[in-house]
Amino acid sequence: MNEKMKILKMLEEGKITAEEAAKLLQALGKGKKKDISSKFVESIMDGVSSIVGAIPETIGGVFSVTMGEEKEIEVKKGDEFLLKSVGSSINLSLHDKDTLMIKPSSGLINTKKEDSTIISKVVGGTAEILCPSGLSVSIKDAGGSIDSIGIGMLSMKQVGGTAELSFDDIEDVSIDSKGGTLTLLLGDCDVSFEISAPHGNINFDVPAEFSEKKGNIVKGTIKKGKGRLIAKAFSGNVSVLPLKRKEKK
């Protein structure tokens, strides 16, 4: 078994985290150029993961095979979904079943349920995820691409990636983006909002009542402000656009 497959196997067995796997793969790739010995890589995989470099902005294309089969998990009332991804392309949308469906196309994916939380880890891959309506979704992403449609209860933290999130309805959405690009497409939403972009730009092109609107912060309501939308993009740009603009393309 070569070094790459050993790393993948350790991740699948839960011996290392997705973030650690990304670091190991990056170190392995650099090792080929810098003549780092196999023994050094082995020592990292034995648990000295703290000495490797930072998470790469993206590791898409590292994997030539898919490790992780399509999976369908029953969702009960009160369940939550946690997605952790590194250098991956993820598409989330709703379906009319009381299950969560994971459909990987490439890379490595590991999904399990612990108590009331479904946890899915994706590294360097592409996956389609189908959620039941009303499921609370939490995303932690590094250097990836996240596209979602209709996820009205969403918490997302992203570093160095891109996200395009479409909403027909918003109940509670919180987004924290660093060094990336964030696009929010709003349909017939009834929501109060606070959008900020320290060291970045905001393009807000949806009809709304504004309580504050200046260069790097926009606050206000759409309709009665029933739902809640908070988005912060540090050193990145935010676009808030009508959903119909997307549909006309």
N, C-alpha and C positions, 0 to 999 in steps of 0.2 A: 504494500500500500504506500503510495507516494505521500509527500508532505501535505499537498492540498487536500487529498481525500481523508487524511488523518484529521485535519482541521474540521472538515465537514462532518465527519463521524462524531467528533467530540461535541460539536454544536448540537447535532441531532440527539445525542445522548444526554444533553443538558449539563455537560461538564464545563462548558464555557458559554458566555453570553454571545448574542449576535454582534455586539460592539467589539468584543474581544476577538471574535472570528474575523471581523473586518480588519482589525489591526494586524492579526497574524498573517492574513493573506497579503496585506500591503507589505509587511516585512519580508515575506517570502518572495514577492515580486522584486523588491529592491535587492534581495540577496543574490539574485541571478546576475544583477548588474555590478554589485559591489563585492562579489565573491564571498558572501557570508556563508559559512559552512553549514552543512546539514545538521551537525551537532548543535549549533546555536539555535536553529529552528526547533529542533527536538526539545531543547531546554525550555524554550518559550512554551511549547505545547504541554510540557510537564507542569506548568503552573506559574512560570515567571512572566505572566502576561503584562505586568505593569511596566516592563522596560521597553515595550515597543512604542512606535510613534503614534501620533494622533490619528483619529478616524479619518480616512480619506474622504474627500468631498463626494466621490462616487466610486463604486466598485462594480458598476454595471458591466456586464460582459466578461467577468471573471469566470463564471461558471458556464461550462459547455453542456451540462446535463442538469436534469431536474431531480432533486432529492426531496421527496414529499409528495404523496398522492393526493388526489382530490378528496376532500373531506366534507361531510355534512354533519353538523352538530345541532341537537335539539336545543331550542332557546325557551327558557321558562320566564315567567314574570319576575322581574327584579334582576335578571342576568345582565351582565355588562360584557363588552368586547374591548380588549386591549390589543392593539397592533403595534409591534416594534419592527421597524424596517431600516435597513442600511443599504444605500445605493440601489434601490429597487424601484420598479414602476408598478404602482398599485391603482386599481380601479375599483371603487366601491359604489354600489347602488342597492336599491331596494327590490325585494320580490315579495310575493303574497303567501309565503310559507313561514311557519314558525320554526325555522331553522336558519343557521348560519352556514353558508356554503363557501368553501375555499377552493378555487380552481387555479393551481399554479401552472405556468407555462415554461418557466426556466428558473434557475437558481436553486436555492435551498429554502425550504419552508417547514416549520415545525409548529403544530397546533395542538393544544390540549386545553382541558377545562379543569380549573381548580376552584372548588366551591361554586360560587355564582359568577366567576369570571372566566371567559374564554380568552386564551392568550395565544396569539399567533406571531411568530418571529420569521421574518423574511430577509434573506441576505442575497444581494446581487441578482435578483430575479424579477420576474413579471408574474403578477397574480391578479385574478378577478375575484372579488369578494361580494357575495350577495347577502344582504342583511334583512331581517324582518322589520317592519315598521315599528317605531317606538323603542328600538334598541339603543341604549346609550353606548357611544363609541368613543374610545380614547386612542389617539395616535401619537407615537413618538418616532420621528423619522430623521435620519441623517443622510443628506446628499441624494435624496430620491425624488420621485415624481408622484404626487398624490392627486388623483381625480376622484371626486365623489359627486353623487347625484342624490338629493333628497334626504340626506342624513341630518335630521333636525335637532338631535341631541349629540353634540360633537365637541370634544376637547382635543386640540392638536398642538403639539410642539414640534417644530421643524427647524433644522439647521442646514443652511446651504443647499436648499432644494427648491422645487417649484410645486405649487398647489393651485388647482382650479376646482373650486367648490361651488356646486349649484344647489339652490334651495327653492323649493316651492312653499315651504313653511319652516319657520325657525322657532324652536322652543327654548333651547339654551345652547349657544355656540360660543366657544372661547378658543382663540387662535393666538399662538405665540410663534412668530417666525423671525429667524435671524439670518441675515445675509442671503435671503432668497427672494423669490417673486411670488406674490399672492394675488389671485384673481377670485373675486366673489361675484357670482351671478345670481341675482335675486329675482324671483318670480313674484307671486302675489303674497308677499310676506307682511305680517303685522308684527313689527319689532321695534324695540329701542336699540340704538347702536352707539358704539364708541370705537372709532377707528383712529389709530395713531401710527406714525411712521417716523420715529426719531432717526435722523440722518438719512431719510428717504423721502419718497414722494407719494401723494395720494391722488388718485383720479376717481372722484365720486360722481357717477353719472346716472343716479336713480332719484326720482322725485321724492322729496322728504321735507319734513319740518326740522330746521337746524337750530339747535341751542348754542352751538359753537362751531365755527368753520374757519380754520386758518391753515397755514402751510402744512403743518405736520400733525394736525389733529382735527377730527370731525366728529361731532356728537349731535344726536337728534333722534327723531322717531319717524317711522313709516306707519301710517294709519294710527291706531291707538297705542302702539308700542307694547303689545302683549308679550312677545318673546324678547329674548336678550341676545345681542350679538356684540362681542368684544373681540377686536382683532388688533394686534400690535406687531408691527414689522420693524425690527431694528436693523438699520443699514440695508433696507430693502424697499421695494415698491409695492403698493397696494392699489388694485383697481376694483371698484365696485360698480358693476354694470347690470343693466336689465337682462334677465334671462332670455327674453325674446331676441336679443341681439345674437346670442349664440345659436338660436334655432334658425335664424335666417341665413346662416352661412351655408 
